[in-house]
Structures are given as C-alpha cells and as structure tokens.
Amino acid sequence: MAFFILRRLAVMILTALCLTAVVFALTNLPPNLEKLAKSQGDMRMSDADVVRWLDNRGYNRPTLEKYGEWLGVLPGYVIDGTDGQLRGKCIPPGAPADGAPRFCGILQGDWGYSSRFRQDVGSVLTTRLALTGQLMLWVLIVMVPTALVVGIMAGMREGSKLDRGLSTFSIVTTSTPEYVSGVVFIAIFASSAVGLKWFNGSSRSAMEQITFENFTLPVMTIALYGVGYIARMTRASMAEVMTAQYIRTARLKGVSFRQIVLRHALRNALIAPFTVIMLQFPWLLNGVVIVETLFQYKGFGSALVEAAGSNDIELLLGASVVSVFVVLITQLISDIGYVFLNPRISVN
C-alpha cells in the first residue's frame, strides 16, 4: 500500500505540473496579456504602449522562464523599467530591492497579487474556499445519504413499482439543470407572487451567518442534481449484486433478506457509488458557479467568474492549482477506498 501511494503521488505531481503548465500557457497568450495591460493601464493605449507596459512588468519573456518563476524553482526577474523604477517579481510595489527574496513562487507560498480584488491571491482563495466549503459540506450531508437510500431501495426490488418510481425520480432530478431548479425554487419558496416566502432568495447573508432561511435553497438546488446521479449508479450496482451467486446461496440457506442486504450485498454494491461520490468534490468546487451566482453567494465559483471576466491571471492560476489538487486528491482517496470496500482488489 505504501509503494502504491508513493507511486500515485509521483504521478499526481507530474500530472499537476503538466496541467498547470497548460493553464499558465493559455493565460499568458498575447491577447490575454494585451487585455491585462489595457485593463490595468489605459484602454486607449497604443500597441507600443502595451508592449512597453508588458516589458516593464516582465510579461514579454519566455513562457517557460515565467512558469519556473511562478512555481518558485527559478529566481524572480528584476527589471529596470523605462520610468526608472526597479521592478521584480519578488519585490513588493514601492519596496526597496535590497533584502527581497530571490525565489517567490507557489512553492514558497507566494500565490501572486489579484488585480481584480487588489489583495494577495492566497487571501482571496482562502476566504472564498471557506465559504464554498461550508456549502459543499451541507450539500454532501443532504445529498449522499438521500441518494444512497434511494438507490439501495430501488436496487433491492428491481423491476417493482418502487424501483420504477425511484428511478423516474432520479432521471428527472439528473436531467434538470441547476439554473432551472434554482429559479423554480426561488419562484415557489422565496417569491411573494406564489405566497410561500419560506426561504430567502439570496444567500448573501449566509456569508456572515448561516440560517435555515438563507441556506436551504442553494443546498437543495445542488443536492437535487447530484442525488439522481448517485442514486442511479447505486441502484445499478445494487441490482447487479443482488443477482450474484453468493446472494442466491445465502437465500437458499435461509438467511433473512435484511441480513443479506446489510452483511453481504451492501458493501460490494457501494464500490461503484463510492467513485461517483468522490467525483462530486471537484464538481462541487467548480460546478457551483451558476448556483453561487444565482443566489449571490460569494464563494470559489463566484471568484472564478470574476477573475475570468476581469482577466485576473494570477487568480486564475491560483484557482487552477486548487482545482487540480482537489481532483488528484479525490482520485487518490477513491483508489485507496476501493481496497477497504473490497480487499480482493489489488493495488499492485
């Protein structure tokens, strides 16, 4: 197991380097750099002024060199600008160059400066991830148990009326996008037009204090979509296990149906749904953009939208690191979880 984890960690590091290099190259394309120069300088800048602005700030240099500096494996640049001001990646604005560190990248904990929020990228990501983490936690608390119960009940009685009813419910929830169900929930439960003003249509106040009124609708909107997906996978896995030979043998020996389900079928049936559940983490992190925008909740997804709209390169790069890390870690946990759910699975 230890060798397996070390091997997977090595693959994860290589994958992270490749993915972040691709994102870095795309965000540093000439059109994006030109847009950045004009948004930070003057929208009426000439082409010569744009080139001069980028030269003074180290953007017009080889991509691999900039990527190494961003990672923190190469020393940061130092440029004597045309305005006589000494600039460098590791030199804070207005600070003297003496005493500045040579390396200041991701590996040193320096995530850069957000041009959109006017603060360190690390501070922005920490605040927004904490808000999205609260939303993800409550979604998982509601979504996972509900989906497993629905899927197991449907799979135990394959072909029955209960199975058909629960399967129809799962298909309907999965096929309904979040922006549709969110708008419907707001119209029904938070609008004076219908009269059921049970909840708040905006979750902005939930960023300060979570209450039942301001957090129920976004949680329901996200959880409803994920419930159907997990339930369908659980139902298919449970139905397959219930037709296995060892289940038939247990029935012939007179083992009660409840013991068959709990002691024999459930553990093997959870292997496939476990993978789907782990895949919900990266989906929840990056897929809540619509819901956070709809309910005015300023989390990670909302910050990602604002960064993309304002061409905030540093924040986009920081968000990509977080996204890649979450995806790779959840995949590692998923692989390790296989072994505990079914020891017959080899990790060699």
C-alpha positions as CSV (number, residue, x, y, z in Angstrom):
1,M,0.0,0.0,0.0
2,A,2.8,2.4,0.9
3,F,4.5,1.9,-2.5
4,F,1.2,2.3,-4.3
5,I,0.6,5.6,-2.5
6,L,4.1,6.9,-3.3
7,R,3.7,5.9,-6.9
8,R,0.4,7.7,-7.2
9,L,1.8,10.8,-5.5
10,A,4.6,10.8,-8.1
11,V,2.0,10.6,-10.9
12,M,0.0,13.3,-9.2
13,I,2.9,15.7,-9.1
14,L,3.7,15.1,-12.8
15,T,0.0,15.5,-13.7
16,A,-0.2,18.7,-11.7
17,L,2.9,20.1,-13.4
18,C,1.5,19.3,-16.9
19,L,-2.0,20.7,-16.2
20,T,-0.7,23.9,-14.5
21,A,1.8,24.4,-17.4
22,V,-1.1,24.2,-19.9
23,V,-3.2,26.7,-17.9
24,F,-0.2,29.0,-17.5
25,A,0.5,29.0,-21.2
26,L,-3.2,29.7,-22.1
27,T,-3.5,32.6,-19.6
28,N,-0.2,34.1,-20.9
29,L,-1.3,34.2,-24.5
30,P,-0.6,37.6,-26.2
31,P,-4.3,38.6,-26.5
32,N,-4.8,37.9,-22.7
33,L,-1.6,39.9,-21.9
34,E,-2.8,42.8,-24.1
35,K,-6.2,42.8,-22.4
36,L,-4.4,42.8,-19.0
37,A,-2.3,45.8,-19.9
38,K,-5.2,47.8,-21.1
39,S,-7.4,46.9,-18.1
40,Q,-4.6,47.8,-15.7
41,G,-3.3,50.8,-17.6
42,D,-5.4,52.6,-20.2
43,M,-7.9,51.1,-22.6
44,R,-6.8,53.6,-25.2
45,M,-3.1,52.5,-25.0
46,S,-1.4,52.1,-28.3
47,D,0.4,48.9,-29.4
48,A,3.7,50.4,-28.5
49,D,2.4,51.4,-25.1
50,V,1.1,47.9,-24.5
51,V,4.5,46.4,-25.3
52,R,6.2,48.9,-23.1
53,W,3.9,48.2,-20.2
54,L,4.3,44.4,-20.5
55,D,8.1,44.8,-20.8
56,N,8.3,46.8,-17.6
57,R,6.4,44.1,-15.7
58,G,8.2,41.1,-17.0
59,Y,5.4,39.6,-19.2
60,N,7.2,39.7,-22.5
61,R,9.7,37.0,-21.6
62,P,9.8,33.2,-22.5
63,T,6.8,31.3,-21.1
64,L,8.9,28.5,-19.6
65,E,11.0,31.1,-17.7
66,K,7.9,32.8,-16.4
67,Y,6.4,29.4,-15.4
68,G,9.5,28.5,-13.5
69,E,9.4,31.8,-11.6
70,W,5.7,31.3,-10.9
71,L,6.4,27.8,-9.5
72,G,9.3,29.2,-7.5
73,V,12.0,27.0,-9.0
74,L,13.7,29.9,-10.8
75,P,14.7,33.2,-9.3
76,G,12.3,36.1,-9.9
77,Y,13.1,38.6,-12.5
78,V,14.4,42.1,-11.8
79,I,13.8,44.8,-14.4
80,D,14.9,48.4,-14.5
81,G,11.8,50.0,-16.1
82,T,11.7,52.8,-18.6
83,D,10.3,55.0,-15.9
84,G,13.4,54.5,-13.8
85,Q,11.6,52.3,-11.3
86,L,13.2,48.9,-10.3
87,R,10.6,46.2,-10.6
88,G,10.8,42.5,-9.8
89,K,8.6,39.5,-9.1
90,C,9.9,39.2,-5.6
91,I,10.0,43.0,-4.9
92,P,6.7,44.4,-3.5
93,P,5.5,47.6,-5.1
94,G,7.3,50.6,-3.6
95,A,9.6,48.5,-1.6
96,P,13.4,48.5,-1.9
97,A,15.1,45.7,-3.8
98,D,17.6,45.1,-1.1
99,G,16.6,42.2,1.1
100,A,14.0,40.9,-1.3
101,P,13.9,37.1,-1.6
102,R,15.3,35.6,-4.8
103,F,12.5,32.9,-5.1
104,C,8.9,33.8,-4.6
105,G,6.5,31.3,-6.3
106,I,3.9,28.7,-5.4
107,L,6.5,26.5,-3.6
108,Q,7.4,29.5,-1.3
109,G,3.7,30.2,-0.6
110,D,3.5,33.3,-2.8
111,W,0.4,33.0,-4.9
112,G,0.7,36.4,-6.6
113,Y,-1.4,39.5,-6.4
114,S,-5.0,39.7,-7.6
115,S,-5.6,42.6,-10.0
116,R,-9.4,42.2,-9.5
117,F,-9.6,42.1,-5.7
118,R,-6.5,44.2,-5.0
119,Q,-5.1,41.7,-2.5
120,D,-3.0,38.6,-2.3
121,V,-4.4,35.6,-4.3
122,G,-3.8,33.4,-1.3
123,S,-6.1,35.5,0.9
124,V,-8.8,35.6,-1.8
125,L,-8.7,31.8,-2.3
126,T,-8.7,31.1,1.5
127,T,-11.8,33.3,2.1
128,R,-13.7,32.0,-0.9
129,L,-12.8,28.4,-0.4
130,A,-14.0,28.6,3.2
131,L,-17.4,29.8,2.0
132,T,-17.7,27.2,-0.7
133,G,-16.5,24.5,1.8
134,Q,-19.5,25.3,4.0
135,L,-21.8,25.0,1.1
136,M,-20.2,21.7,0.0
137,L,-20.4,20.3,3.5
138,W,-24.2,20.8,3.8
139,V,-24.8,19.6,0.2
140,L,-22.9,16.4,0.9
141,I,-24.8,15.9,4.2
142,V,-28.1,16.1,2.4
143,M,-27.1,14.5,-1.0
144,V,-25.1,11.4,-0.1
145,P,-27.5,9.7,2.4
146,T,-30.5,10.6,0.4
147,A,-29.0,9.2,-2.9
148,L,-27.8,6.0,-1.2
149,V,-31.2,5.3,0.4
150,V,-33.0,5.9,-2.9
151,G,-30.5,3.8,-4.9
152,I,-30.4,0.9,-2.4
153,M,-34.2,0.8,-2.1
154,A,-34.6,0.7,-5.9
155,G,-31.9,-1.9,-6.4
156,M,-33.2,-4.2,-3.8
157,R,-36.6,-4.6,-5.6
158,E,-35.5,-4.4,-9.2
159,G,-38.5,-4.1,-11.6
160,S,-41.0,-3.3,-8.9
161,K,-43.2,-0.2,-8.7
162,L,-40.9,1.2,-6.1
163,D,-38.0,0.7,-8.4
164,R,-39.7,2.4,-11.3
165,G,-40.9,5.3,-9.2
166,L,-37.5,6.0,-7.6
167,S,-35.7,5.5,-11.0
168,T,-38.1,8.1,-12.6
169,F,-37.3,10.5,-9.7
170,S,-33.6,10.0,-10.3
171,I,-33.8,10.6,-14.0
172,V,-35.9,13.8,-13.6
173,T,-33.5,15.3,-11.0
174,T,-30.4,14.5,-13.1
175,S,-31.9,15.9,-16.2
176,T,-32.9,19.2,-14.6
177,P,-30.0,21.8,-14.7
178,E,-29.2,23.7,-11.5
179,Y,-30.2,27.0,-13.0
180,V,-33.7,25.7,-13.8
181,S,-34.3,24.1,-10.4
182,G,-32.9,27.1,-8.7
183,V,-35.2,29.5,-10.4
184,V,-38.1,27.2,-9.8
185,F,-37.3,27.0,-6.1
186,I,-36.9,30.8,-5.8
187,A,-40.2,31.3,-7.6
188,I,-42.1,28.9,-5.4
189,F,-40.4,29.2,-2.0
190,A,-39.0,32.8,-2.0
191,S,-41.3,34.8,-4.1
192,S,-44.3,36.8,-2.9
193,A,-46.0,36.0,-6.2
194,V,-46.8,32.5,-5.0
195,G,-47.1,33.4,-1.4
196,L,-44.7,30.8,0.1
197,K,-42.0,33.0,1.3
198,W,-40.4,30.3,3.5
199,F,-36.8,31.0,2.4
200,N,-34.6,33.9,1.2
201,G,-34.0,34.1,-2.5
202,S,-30.5,35.5,-1.8
203,S,-27.8,33.8,0.3
204,R,-25.6,36.8,0.6
205,S,-26.3,37.0,4.4
206,A,-25.2,33.3,4.7
207,M,-21.6,34.5,4.2
208,E,-21.8,36.1,7.7
209,Q,-24.2,33.7,9.4
210,I,-25.8,30.5,8.0
211,T,-29.5,30.1,8.8
212,F,-32.2,27.7,7.7
213,E,-33.9,30.5,5.7
214,N,-30.8,31.8,3.7
215,F,-29.0,28.5,3.0
216,T,-31.8,25.9,2.3
217,L,-32.4,26.8,-1.4
218,P,-28.8,26.7,-2.7
219,V,-28.2,23.4,-0.8
220,M,-31.4,21.9,-2.3
221,T,-30.6,23.1,-5.7
222,I,-27.1,21.5,-5.8
223,A,-28.1,18.4,-3.9
224,L,-31.1,17.6,-6.0
225,Y,-29.0,17.4,-9.2
226,G,-26.4,15.1,-7.5
227,V,-28.9,12.9,-5.8
228,G,-30.2,11.5,-9.1
229,Y,-26.8,10.7,-10.4
230,I,-25.5,8.9,-7.3
231,A,-28.9,7.1,-6.9
232,R,-28.9,5.7,-10.4
233,M,-25.3,4.4,-10.0
234,T,-26.2,2.9,-6.6
235,R,-29.3,1.3,-8.0
236,A,-27.5,-0.3,-10.9
237,S,-24.7,-1.6,-8.6
238,M,-27.2,-2.9,-6.0
239,A,-29.3,-4.7,-8.7
240,E,-26.2,-6.4,-10.1
241,V,-25.0,-7.6,-6.7
242,M,-28.5,-8.9,-5.7
243,T,-28.3,-11.3,-8.7
244,A,-24.8,-12.7,-7.8
245,Q,-24.3,-16.3,-7.0
246,Y,-23.3,-15.8,-3.3
247,I,-26.5,-13.9,-2.7
248,R,-28.6,-16.7,-4.2
249,T,-26.7,-19.2,-1.9
250,A,-27.4,-17.1,1.1
251,R,-31.1,-17.1,0.3
252,L,-31.1,-20.8,-0.2
253,K,-29.5,-21.2,3.3
254,G,-32.4,-19.3,4.8
255,V,-30.6,-16.0,5.6
256,S,-33.0,-13.2,6.2
257,F,-33.4,-10.6,3.4
258,R,-32.3,-7.8,5.8
259,Q,-29.0,-9.7,6.7
260,I,-28.4,-10.4,3.0
261,V,-28.6,-6.7,2.2
262,L,-26.7,-5.4,5.1
263,R,-24.0,-8.0,5.6
264,H,-23.4,-9.3,2.0
265,A,-24.8,-7.1,-0.7
266,L,-24.3,-3.5,0.6
267,R,-20.5,-3.5,0.9
268,N,-19.9,-4.7,-2.7
269,A,-22.7,-2.5,-4.0
270,L,-21.0,0.6,-2.6
271,I,-17.8,0.3,-4.7
272,A,-19.1,2.0,-7.8
273,P,-21.2,4.7,-6.0
274,F,-18.1,5.5,-3.9
275,T,-16.3,6.5,-7.0
276,V,-19.2,8.7,-8.0
277,I,-19.4,10.3,-4.6
278,M,-15.7,11.1,-4.7
279,L,-16.1,12.7,-8.1
280,Q,-18.6,15.1,-6.5
281,F,-15.9,17.0,-4.7
282,P,-14.3,18.6,-7.9
283,W,-17.8,19.0,-9.4
284,L,-19.0,20.8,-6.3
285,L,-15.8,23.0,-6.2
286,N,-16.0,24.2,-9.8
287,G,-19.6,23.4,-10.7
288,V,-21.3,25.7,-8.2
289,V,-20.6,28.7,-10.3
290,I,-24.2,29.0,-11.5
291,V,-25.7,28.4,-8.1
292,E,-23.4,30.9,-6.3
293,T,-24.2,33.5,-9.0
294,L,-27.9,32.8,-8.8
295,F,-28.1,33.1,-5.0
296,Q,-25.5,35.8,-4.8
297,Y,-23.2,33.7,-2.7
298,K,-19.6,34.9,-3.0
299,G,-17.7,31.6,-2.9
300,F,-15.0,30.0,-5.0
301,G,-17.1,29.7,-8.1
302,S,-18.1,33.4,-8.0
303,A,-14.4,34.4,-7.6
304,L,-13.6,32.3,-10.6
305,V,-16.2,34.0,-12.7
306,E,-15.0,37.5,-11.6
307,A,-11.4,36.5,-12.3
308,A,-12.2,35.3,-15.8
309,G,-14.3,38.4,-16.6
310,S,-11.5,40.8,-15.5
311,N,-8.7,38.7,-16.9
312,D,-7.1,38.3,-13.4
313,I,-4.2,36.0,-14.5
314,E,-2.8,35.4,-11.0
315,L,-6.1,34.5,-9.5
316,L,-7.0,32.2,-12.4
317,L,-3.6,30.4,-12.0
318,G,-4.2,30.0,-8.2
319,A,-7.7,28.7,-8.8
320,S,-6.3,26.2,-11.3
321,V,-3.8,24.9,-8.7
322,V,-6.6,24.4,-6.2
323,S,-8.8,22.6,-8.7
324,V,-6.1,20.3,-9.9
325,F,-5.1,19.5,-6.3
326,V,-8.7,18.6,-5.3
327,V,-9.2,16.4,-8.4
328,L,-6.0,14.5,-7.8
329,I,-6.5,14.0,-4.1
330,T,-10.1,12.8,-4.5
331,Q,-8.9,10.3,-7.1
332,L,-6.2,9.0,-4.7
333,I,-8.8,8.7,-1.9
334,S,-11.1,6.9,-4.3
335,D,-8.4,4.3,-5.2
336,I,-7.5,3.7,-1.6
337,G,-11.2,3.4,-0.7
338,Y,-11.5,0.5,-3.2
339,V,-9.2,-1.6,-1.1
340,F,-11.2,-1.1,2.1
341,L,-14.5,-1.8,0.4
342,N,-13.2,-4.9,-1.4
343,P,-9.9,-6.4,-0.2
344,R,-9.8,-8.6,-3.3
345,I,-8.9,-5.5,-5.4
346,S,-5.2,-5.4,-5.9
347,V,-3.3,-2.1,-5.8
348,N,0.0,-3.6,-7.2
